[in-house]
Amino acid sequence: MTLYVGLNLVSVLIPLIFSFHPRIAFTKEWRFVFPAIGLTAFGYLLWDILVTAYGHWSFNPTYAGKAILIGLPMGEVLFFFCIPYACLFVYHIFRKFLRERILPVPLVLFWGMVATLLLAGVLNRNRGYTLLALLSCAAFLIFALKVKPSLLQSSHTWAYFLFSFVAFLIVNGILTGLPVVLYNPRAILGYRVFTIPVEDFFYNFSFLGFNLLLYRLFAKED
């Protein structure tokens, strides 16, 4: 087992075990969770396959291994399923045990964020990963504003993102610190938080955002 595979399995193990706990009963959500994860994974795996082939990033065989599935290391493929499952499990815990608050954030603020992201993307159109990461965030916000704007004003949503980003700092810190993932300097801005390229924060936000949004849409909840 490679380090990358191990990180994914460790991340999902406890959420998977406690999914069966009767007070949590996350298994009842699987009929919504798995389609959301699967659909999001399809899009992001396609992105990953294409940009890996194009050279936006590559993988260190010392930690990612040499076994390749659909052009990617097994750990990279597992990432798109294990990490969102763990995060959606925590979101379910928040909804089940924490009171939701509707945040007084005007939706026009999010439209302003969309405009800023699109402008930043245009200004960085020659940096492949920067451009795609910014556009993915804009796409998530536009989709959310169009189909479920209430999600962006829910305290549960931002608790989910806060938890996810704390976990992201740990996991991605390992991936970029060893490193497991190697970034093409021509595809990124070059700014990092510790060892993590800033683009990864936008990528993570959109990826986990789409997982959450689709989960809530499939559940057909207000």
N, C-alpha and C positions, 0 to 999 in steps of 0.2 A: 504494500500500500504506500502510495506517495504522500508527502506532506500535504499537498493540495487536496487530495481526496480525504485525508484525515481531518483537515480543518472543516470541510463540509459536513462530514459525518458527526463530528463533535458538536457543531452548531445546531444540527437538527435532532440529535438524540434525545435530549431532555424534553423539548417540545413534543416530539412524537410520542414518548412514553406517557406524558401527562395529558395528551389528547384524549386518552381513554378514562381519565378520572371522572367520576360521575358528577362532581360539582362543576367541572369545566366543560366536559362533553363536546370537545372541539370536533370529534368525529362526525357529529350531526351537521357540521358545516362543510364537510369534505365535498359534498355534491356541488358546492359553489366555489370552494377553495381550489380544487384541482383544475377545473376548467380555466379559472383566472390565471393560475400559475402556468398552465400549459400554453395558453394563448399568448401570454406575455413572453414566456420562454421562447416560443417560436420566432417572434419578431426579433428579440435580442440575440438569439443564437444566430439568426441569419445575418444580423449586423456584425456579430463577432466573427463569423466565418469569413465574411467578405473583407473586413478590415484587417484581419490577421493575414489573409492572403495578400492584401495590398501593402501590408507592412506598417500599420499604425502601432502594433505591439507584437511581441512574441513571448515565448514561455521558456523559462530556464529548465532544461531537462533534469537537472540535479534535483529539483523539488517538484516539478510537474510531471516527471516521467517521460518516457518516450512513446508510450501507447497513445495512439491518436484515434479519436472517434469523430466523424464528420469534420475532420480537419482541425480538431481541438483536443487538448489533453482531457482525460476523463474528469479531472478535478474542475476544469473550467465548465464542462457540461453540467456537472452536478451542482455547481454554484447557482445556476438559474432555477433550480428546483428546491434545494435545501435551504438557502438563505431566505427566500420569500416565504417558505412554509414557516420557518421559525419566527419571522417578523409578523406574519398574519396571526400566528398563534398568540403572540404577545398582544396584538391589537384586540383579539377576541377577549383576552383577559381584561384589558382596559374597559371594554364595553360591558363586560359582565359584572365587574366589581367596582368601577369608578363611575361617578355621576358625570354625565356629559354636560358640557357648557357650550353654549353657542357664542362664539367670539365675535365681538363687534368690529369685525374687519370688513370694510366696504369692498365689494367685488371689483370695483374699478381699480383697486390697488393691484389685484392680480392681473388685470388687463395691462396695467402699466408694466408689470414684471414681464409679461409676454412681449411687449414692445421692446423692452430693454434687452431681453434675451435674443430677439430676432436681430436687433441692431448690432449687438455684440457678435452674433454669428456672422453677419455680413462683413464686419470689420476683421474677422479672423477666418475668412473663407479659405485661406491658403493653408491653414492648420487643420488637417482632416479630423482629428479626434476632438479638438476644441469646437469646431463647427458642429459636428454631429451631437456632441454632448449638450450644447446650448439649444440646438433645435429640438432635441428630445424633450428637454424640460418645457420648452414653449409648447410643444405638441401635447404633453400631459396636461398643462394648465388650460389650454384651449379646450381639450376634450372634457375635462372636469367642469369647466365653466359652462359648457354647452349642455351636458347631460346630467350633472349632479353637482351644482354649485354649493349646495349645503355641506358637502364633504369638506370643502376648504374652510368652512367656518366652525367646524367641530373640534372641540378640545381633544377628542379621542384621536383624530387624524394627526394632530401635531404632537401628541404624546407618542404616537406610533413612529413618526419621523424622528423625534428626539431619541427614543430608544434605539431606533435603527442606526442613527448616525453615531451613537456611542459604540454600538457593536461594530459598526463599519470601521471606526477608527482603530479598533483592535485587530479585526480580521484583515482589513486592507493594509494596515500598518505592517503586518507580518508579510503579506503578499508583496508589498513594494519595498520592504526593508531588507529582505534576504538577498536579492529579490526573487520572487517566483515569476512575476510579470515584468517584462522589459519594454519600455516605451520608446518609440522612435522620437528623438528630440525635434524632428521637423514636423511632427503631428500635434505637438502640444505647446502650450505657452512657456513651460519651463518653471512655473511657480508651483511650489509644493507646500503642503502643510505637514510638517515633519518629513516623511518620505513619500507622501501621497500627492500625486498631481492634482491640481485644483479641478481638473476636468472630471476626475472620478467622483467628486461630490455631486456634480450636476448629473452625471450618469446614474449614480446611486439614487438620487432623488426621483428621477423620472422612472427608473426601473421599478422601484418599490411603490412609487405612486400609481403606475399602471396596474400593478398587482392588486393594490388596495381598491382602486376604482372599479376594476372589473369584478372583483369579489363582491363589492357592495351592489353592483348592477345586477349580477347573476342572482344575488339573494333577494332582489326586488324589495328592499327595505327603504323606508323614508329616512 
